[in-house]
Amino acid sequence: MTVRTSISHGLVRLLAALAVTALAAAPLCAQERFVQQSSGTTEVKVATAQHGMVVSQEQRATRIGLDVLERGGNAVDAAVAVGFALAVSLPKAGNIGGGGFMLVHLAGRNETVAVDYRETAPAATRSDVFLGPEGQAEPRKSRDSGLGVGVPGTVAGLALALGRYGSGKFTLSELIAPAVRLAREGVPVKDDLFDSLLLAQPRLAQWPSTVPIFLKPDGTPPALGDTLVQSDLAGTLEAIGRDGPRAFYIGPIADKIVAAVRGAGGVMVRSDLETYGAVIRKPVHGTYRGYDVVSMPPPSSGGIALVEMLNILEGYPSHQVGDGSPAALHLQIEAMKLAYADRAAYLGDSDRVDVPQDWLISKDHAAELRAMIDPKHARPAREVRPDIAVPGSGNTTHFSVIDAVGNAVANTYTLNFNYGLGLVADGTGIMLNNELDDFAAKPGVANAFGLVGGAANAPGPDKRPLSSMTPTIVLKDGKPVLVTGAPGGSRIITTVLQVILNAIDGDKAIGDAVAAPRLHHQWWPDEVVVEPNFPADKIRALMALGHVVSTGPLFGSAHSIEVTPQGLMGAADLRARGATAAGY
């Protein structure tokens, strides 16, 4: 079953094979899907279930969420438990020291809401905060100092979601308790945790408060099979469970966060934490070939850009967009260029700047953009937006949840880089973000992900930096049929786009939709980046159309859930090791 209402031939075969198993009896009935590539395999594990499903980057967090569902909690209850658990078991991206976005579909109301818990800039932040004495951008200020730390939003956001949309069957303390146990007892260093600590060692080793937690006494990374114990984080989580968000934003924990940020050169003060608030927003809503596509509004750029690209592509026959041919990929790339150019020109924190959202996601604007696409040749990036000056990897994590009555959550949150700034606020166990690098330090200057922007995304007091996070729910007749999202910095939006196109236009079941090799174009730099497993003949064909193509790393982990008449299918994307889908 793809996102269509009719059953695809691939799923018919899959369901027939699964019929001999006890579909609802086991909490995890997984079928592995492998795609061969030049540097190994891309693996997606597909779990099937009847009542509820959780898919996240880390197996302990997934099973904590599943336990909440099995005990009568709803999708929001489970999502809150997963969010706090990942702060322990996936410290490179799961967090209480960062921020993100949660999209919640409420089945009983037939309504979808957006919870914005994006970080904010401290009140003392000036528009030139990341510039040098001669007005030049100095990336180290936003990436490697306390100036890059935004006021964390995760605790406020998860608590707000639980208070507004939880089932009422669980207290915050009960949902945090599993994370407290994980932090106190420790988690084994393996899979993605082992990989990420090895890569992040130079960054972590810079900070004396970080080394005792994440590195050995000699400064080297933990060995495979070691146990990561986070006692200070356990105490912080326990305090949040007992006293709620005020334990984080008011009192000794807040003072320690401020001390850490200021000690690293930042300007944060206690009042920045005390006045922080998560916000309930109206989602971005679009339609695509009879489906409703609901995603995040600003300060995320993801929803607007996603709907804009889908609107452009809807003007072509479905098979011309989703058959995987070089001609179809060319159309996708050209749509990506146009949407990312609009992102650079118009998008920012809508509480601080005027974002022309209705125009950007209109079908009329898409038709104007579509008319600019040459189906036979790539259009140079400078011709797309010649009015924007342009210059001569980080981490996020996404999880998806759905419960027995059809409530759904798509949640994406981040520290920006792997382990953010790398700085733990001493005595708290909280890894701090470097999220303010997502501002445009100067018009036309790229951030760490190569994205350029203008005045709409300039730094400013209490402002939220523009994000690419794109938690998304696709609905048919008011009911979720696909819950998706991804990490990957600037590549998040195009990853989500391709999962949706693969499911709808490509008629793929969710495992195939997620496993398919991906490409990305973000308008500038003017190149198509493809995954290592991308077919060589298609690369040659794209180059013949005028595209510059380079090979990059694997793109994100698009943990997704598909709802079919036969049940739920959860796809754990193992582009980063350790992901798990589990249901009941």
ZAMARGU-4260 file (C-alpha; in steps of 0.2 Angstrom, whole numbers, plus 5000, padded with zeros to 4 digits):
<rodrens>
0) 5000/5000/5000 | 5007/5016/4995 | 5000/5033/5000 | 4987/5029/4988 | 4970/5022/4993
5) 4972/5007/4981 | 4984/4993/4985 | 5000/4993/4975 | 5006/4976/4968 | 5022/4976/4979
10) 5012/4978/4995 | 5000/4964/4989 | 5015/4952/4988 | 5022/4959/5005 | 5005/4956/5014
15) 5003/4939/5007 | 5020/4935/5014 | 5016/4942/5031 | 4999/4933/5032 | 5008/4918/5039
20) 5015/4927/5053 | 5005/4933/5068 | 5004/4951/5063 | 4998/4959/5078 | 5005/4946/5091
25) 5023/4951/5090 | 5028/4969/5095 | 5041/4970/5081 | 5038/4960/5065 | 5052/4967/5054
30) 5056/4964/5036 | 5073/4970/5030 | 5075/4979/5014 | 5093/4981/5006 | 5098/4992/4992
35) 5116/4989/4986 | 5127/5004/4984 | 5146/5007/4980 | 5151/5009/4999 | 5140/4996/5007
40) 5121/4994/5009 | 5107/5005/5013 | 5095/4996/5025 | 5078/5000/5029 | 5069/4989/5042
45) 5050/4988/5040 | 5039/4983/5055 | 5020/4979/5054 | 5007/4981/5067 | 4988/4984/5069
50) 4986/4997/5083 | 5001/5008/5086 | 5018/5012/5079 | 5034/5021/5084 | 5049/5024/5073
55) 5065/5032/5079 | 5084/5033/5077 | 5087/5023/5093 | 5080/5006/5098 | 5078/5010/5117
60) 5069/5026/5114 | 5057/5017/5101 | 5053/5004/5114 | 5050/5016/5128 | 5037/5025/5116
65) 5029/5008/5111 | 5027/5004/5130 | 5017/5020/5132 | 5006/5016/5118 | 5003/4998/5124
70) 4999/5005/5142 | 4985/5016/5134 | 4994/5032/5130 | 4991/5042/5115 | 5004/5047/5101
75) 5008/5063/5110 | 5012/5054/5127 | 5023/5042/5117 | 5032/5056/5108 | 5036/5065/5124
80) 5043/5049/5131 | 5053/5046/5116 | 5059/5064/5115 | 5067/5063/5133 | 5074/5046/5130
85) 5083/5051/5115 | 5091/5065/5125 | 5100/5051/5134 | 5103/5037/5121 | 5106/5049/5105
90) 5116/5063/5113 | 5122/5069/5096 | 5105/5075/5091 | 5092/5070/5104 | 5092/5084/5117
95) 5085/5095/5130 | 5098/5108/5126 | 5091/5111/5108 | 5075/5113/5100 | 5063/5108/5086
100) 5046/5106/5080 | 5032/5094/5083 | 5017/5091/5071 | 5002/5083/5080 | 4987/5076/5071
105) 4972/5075/5082 | 4960/5062/5076 | 4945/5066/5087 | 4945/5084/5081 | 4951/5080/5063
110) 4964/5094/5066 | 4983/5096/5064 | 4993/5108/5075 | 5011/5113/5075 | 5021/5115/5091
115) 5036/5127/5088 | 5049/5125/5101 | 5063/5132/5091 | 5078/5140/5100 | 5078/5159/5101
120) 5092/5171/5101 | 5096/5180/5118 | 5089/5197/5120 | 5107/5205/5118 | 5109/5197/5101
125) 5113/5210/5088 | 5112/5209/5069 | 5131/5210/5067 | 5134/5197/5081 | 5143/5185/5069
130) 5153/5198/5059 | 5171/5204/5062 | 5178/5221/5064 | 5178/5224/5045 | 5160/5217/5042
135) 5166/5200/5036 | 5157/5184/5042 | 5167/5175/5056 | 5159/5157/5056 | 5168/5152/5072
140) 5158/5164/5082 | 5141/5155/5077 | 5148/5137/5077 | 5162/5136/5090 | 5158/5149/5103
145) 5144/5153/5116 | 5137/5166/5104 | 5130/5152/5094 | 5119/5145/5108 | 5101/5148/5107
150) 5089/5147/5122 | 5084/5129/5122 | 5066/5125/5118 | 5064/5106/5119 | 5058/5105/5138
155) 5045/5119/5135 | 5039/5111/5119 | 5037/5093/5125 | 5029/5099/5141 | 5017/5110/5131
160) 5012/5096/5119 | 5009/5085/5133 | 4998/5097/5143 | 4988/5102/5128 | 4987/5086/5118
165) 4992/5071/5129 | 4979/5058/5135 | 4980/5064/5153 | 4984/5046/5158 | 5002/5050/5161
170) 5011/5063/5171 | 5027/5072/5164 | 5037/5063/5178 | 5030/5046/5173 | 5035/5049/5154
175) 5053/5055/5159 | 5056/5041/5171 | 5063/5029/5158 | 5075/5042/5152 | 5081/5045/5170
180) 5084/5026/5172 | 5094/5026/5155 | 5105/5040/5160 | 5108/5033/5178 | 5111/5015/5173
185) 5120/5019/5156 | 5118/5014/5138 | 5130/5003/5129 | 5141/5012/5116 | 5137/5004/5100
190) 5130/5008/5083 | 5127/5026/5079 | 5132/5032/5097 | 5149/5023/5094 | 5151/5031/5077
195) 5146/5048/5082 | 5158/5049/5098 | 5172/5044/5087 | 5169/5057/5074 | 5165/5071/5087
200) 5180/5068/5099 | 5190/5083/5093 | 5175/5094/5096 | 5170/5086/5113 | 5188/5087/5119
205) 5188/5106/5119 | 5177/5107/5134 | 5183/5102/5152 | 5165/5099/5157 | 5161/5088/5143
210) 5176/5076/5143 | 5172/5067/5159 | 5155/5062/5152 | 5158/5057/5134 | 5177/5053/5133
215) 5189/5042/5143 | 5201/5051/5155 | 5215/5051/5142 | 5203/5061/5130 | 5200/5046/5118
220) 5182/5041/5113 | 5174/5026/5122 | 5177/5009/5116 | 5164/4998/5107 | 5154/4990/5121
225) 5158/5003/5135 | 5144/5010/5145 | 5139/5029/5144 | 5133/5034/5161 | 5126/5052/5162
230) 5122/5055/5181 | 5121/5074/5180 | 5108/5072/5166 | 5098/5060/5176 | 5097/5073/5190
235) 5091/5086/5178 | 5078/5075/5170 | 5072/5070/5187 | 5070/5088/5192 | 5060/5092/5176
240) 5049/5077/5179 | 5046/5083/5197 | 5044/5102/5195 | 5040/5103/5176 | 5048/5116/5164
245) 5051/5129/5178 | 5065/5117/5184 | 5074/5120/5168 | 5071/5138/5165 | 5070/5145/5183
250) 5083/5141/5196 | 5100/5132/5198 | 5099/5123/5181 | 5095/5139/5172 | 5110/5148/5181
255) 5122/5134/5176 | 5116/5135/5158 | 5119/5154/5158 | 5136/5152/5166 | 5142/5139/5153
260) 5136/5150/5138 | 5144/5166/5145 | 5160/5156/5149 | 5161/5151/5131 | 5159/5169/5125
265) 5140/5171/5124 | 5128/5184/5129 | 5114/5174/5137 | 5107/5179/5153 | 5094/5172/5166
270) 5079/5182/5159 | 5082/5174/5142 | 5077/5157/5149 | 5064/5164/5160 | 5054/5172/5146
275) 5056/5158/5133 | 5040/5150/5127 | 5035/5137/5115 | 5021/5142/5103 | 5006/5133/5095
280) 5005/5138/5076 | 4994/5134/5062 | 5003/5122/5050 | 5007/5125/5032 | 4994/5116/5022
285) 4995/5110/5004 | 4987/5098/4992 | 4995/5085/4980 | 4986/5074/4968 | 4971/5073/4980
290) 4981/5071/4996 | 4982/5084/5010 | 5000/5088/5015 | 5003/5096/5032 | 5019/5102/5038
295) 5028/5115/5048 | 5026/5134/5046 | 5040/5147/5049 | 5052/5148/5058 | 5054/5132/5048
300) 5056/5134/5030 | 5052/5116/5027 | 5033/5116/5025 | 5033/5131/5013 | 5047/5124/5002
305) 5040/5107/5002 | 5022/5113/4997 | 5030/5124/4984 | 5040/5110/4976 | 5025/5098/4976
310) 5014/5112/4968 | 5027/5114/4954 | 5028/5095/4951 | 5009/5093/4952 | 5008/5102/4935
315) 5016/5087/4926 | 5009/5069/4924 | 5012/5058/4939 | 5022/5046/4929 | 5033/5060/4923
320) 5038/5064/4940 | 5039/5048/4949 | 5046/5035/4937 | 5064/5037/4942 | 5070/5041/4925
325) 5083/5055/4922 | 5069/5066/4915 | 5059/5064/4931 | 5074/5067/4942 | 5078/5083/4931
330) 5060/5090/4935 | 5063/5087/4953 | 5080/5095/4953 | 5073/5111/4944 | 5059/5112/4957
335) 5071/5111/4971 | 5081/5125/4964 | 5066/5137/4963 | 5060/5133/4980 | 5077/5135/4989
340) 5079/5151/4980 | 5063/5158/4987 | 5068/5151/5004 | 5084/5162/5003 | 5074/5177/4997
345) 5059/5177/5008 | 5059/5166/5023 | 5063/5170/5041 | 5055/5170/5059 | 5037/5176/5054
350) 5035/5184/5072 | 5049/5196/5067 | 5047/5198/5048 | 5034/5198/5035 | 5034/5181/5026
355) 5023/5180/5010 | 5017/5162/5014 | 5000/5162/5005 | 5009/5168/4989 | 5023/5156/4991
360) 5012/5141/4993 | 4999/5146/4980 | 4996/5136/4964 | 4997/5152/4954 | 5015/5155/4960
365) 5019/5137/4956 | 5013/5139/4939 | 5024/5154/4936 | 5039/5145/4942 | 5035/5129/4932
370) 5035/5139/4916 | 5053/5143/4920 | 5058/5125/4919 | 5066/5119/4903 | 5063/5100/4903
375) 5078/5097/4892 | 5091/5107/4901 | 5097/5113/4918 | 5094/5131/4922 | 5110/5139/4930
380) 5107/5144/4948 | 5112/5163/4945 | 5098/5164/4932 | 5085/5158/4945 | 5088/5172/4958
385) 5101/5185/4951 | 5096/5197/4964 | 5103/5188/4978 | 5122/5189/4982 | 5130/5172/4983
390) 5147/5167/4990 | 5162/5163/4979 | 5137/5093/5043 | 5127/5093/5057 | 5114/5083/5065
395) 5096/5082/5069 | 5084/5067/5072 | 5066/5063/5068 | 5054/5051/5075 | 5036/5047/5070
400) 5022/5040/5081 | 5004/5034/5078 | 4991/5027/5090 | 4976/5016/5089 | 4964/5029/5086
405) 4974/5038/5072 | 4982/5052/5082 | 4999/5055/5074 | 5015/5064/5078 | 5030/5069/5067
410) 5044/5077/5078 | 5060/5083/5072 | 5073/5091/5084 | 5091/5096/5084 | 5107/5103/5092
415) 5113/5108/5074 | 5130/5100/5073 | 5133/5083/5080 | 5133/5086/5099 | 5129/5105/5095
420) 5143/5116/5102 | 5150/5101/5111 | 5149/5110/5127 | 5140/5102/5142 | 5133/5115/5155
425) 5143/5109/5170 | 5133/5100/5183 | 5118/5097/5172 | 5123/5085/5159 | 5114/5096/5146
430) 5123/5097/5129 | 5121/5114/5122 | 5116/5118/5104 | 5125/5130/5091 | 5109/5133/5082
435) 5111/5151/5079 | 5122/5147/5065 | 5106/5145/5055 | 5104/5163/5055 | 5111/5172/5039
440) 5126/5181/5047 | 5127/5192/5032 | 5116/5192/5016 | 5123/5180/5004 | 5135/5171/5016
445) 5132/5152/5018 | 5130/5144/5035 | 5138/5127/5039 | 5126/5118/5027 | 5129/5129/5013
450) 5113/5138/5014 | 5112/5157/5010 | 5099/5169/5016 | 5095/5187/5017 | 5089/5201/5029
455) 5073/5190/5033 | 5084/5178/5042 | 5097/5190/5050 | 5101/5188/5068 | 5091/5198/5081
460) 5085/5199/5099 | 5073/5185/5104 | 5072/5179/5085 | 5071/5161/5080 | 5083/5156/5066
465) 5076/5149/5050 | 5076/5130/5050 | 5075/5116/5037 | 5066/5104/5049 | 5051/5097/5040
470) 5040/5085/5050 | 5026/5081/5039 | 5009/5072/5039 | 5000/5067/5023 | 4981/5064/5024
475) 4968/5057/5014 | 4949/5061/5018 | 4956/5068/5034 | 4965/5053/5040 | 4984/5051/5041
480) 4991/5039/5027 | 5010/5044/5029 | 5020/5052/5044 | 5037/5057/5039 | 5052/5068/5042
485) 5071/5067/5042 | 5087/5074/5049 | 5101/5081/5037 | 5102/5100/5038 | 5098/5108/5021
490) 5094/5091/5014 | 5080/5088/5025 | 5067/5096/5014 | 5072/5087/4998 | 5073/5070/5008
495) 5055/5072/5014 | 5050/5078/4996 | 5057/5062/4989 | 5049/5050/5001 | 5032/5058/4997
500) 5035/5057/4978 | 5041/5039/4979 | 5026/5034/4988 | 5013/5044/4978 | 5020/5046/4961
505) 5032/5031/4961 | 5018/5019/4969 | 5031/5012/4981 | 5027/5004/4998 | 5035/5014/5012
510) 5051/5003/5014 | 5055/5006/4996 | 5050/5024/4997 | 5063/5027/5011 | 5076/5015/5004
515) 5077/5023/4987 | 5094/5033/4983 | 5092/5051/4985 | 5098/5067/4977 | 5098/5085/4982
520) 5099/5103/4975 | 5098/5118/4986 | 5099/5132/4973 | 5117/5137/4979 | 5130/5130/4977
525) 5124/5125/4959 | 5126/5107/4960 | 5117/5091/4962 | 5123/5080/4976 | 5118/5062/4975
530) 5121/5047/4988 | 5135/5035/4985 | 5122/5021/4979 | 5115/5033/4965 | 5115/5024/4948
535) 5130/5029/4937 | 5119/5029/4921 | 5107/5041/4929 | 5122/5053/4934 | 5128/5053/4917
540) 5111/5057/4910 | 5109/5071/4922 | 5126/5078/4917 | 5121/5077/4899 | 5106/5088/4904
545) 5118/5101/4910 | 5118/5097/4929 | 5134/5097/4939 | 5134/5081/4949 | 5144/5077/4965
550) 5143/5062/4976 | 5140/5065/4995 | 5137/5055/5010 | 5120/5046/5014 | 5106/5058/5017
555) 5098/5058/5034 | 5086/5045/5042 | 5068/5047/5036 | 5059/5037/5049 | 5041/5035/5042
560) 5025/5027/5045 | 5012/5022/5032 | 4994/5018/5036 | 4985/5005/5025 | 4968/4997/5026
565) 4978/4981/5032 | 4987/4990/5046 | 5003/5000/5050 | 5020/4999/5042 | 5034/5008/5050
570) 5051/5011/5041 | 5066/5013/5051 | 5079/5021/5040 | 5096/5014/5044 | 5107/5026/5035
575) 5112/5030/5053 | 5114/5014/5063 | 5103/5009/5077 | 5086/5014/5071 | 5071/5004/5075
580) 5052/5003/5071 | 5041/4994/5083 | 5022/4992/5084 | 5008/4982/5093
</rodrens>
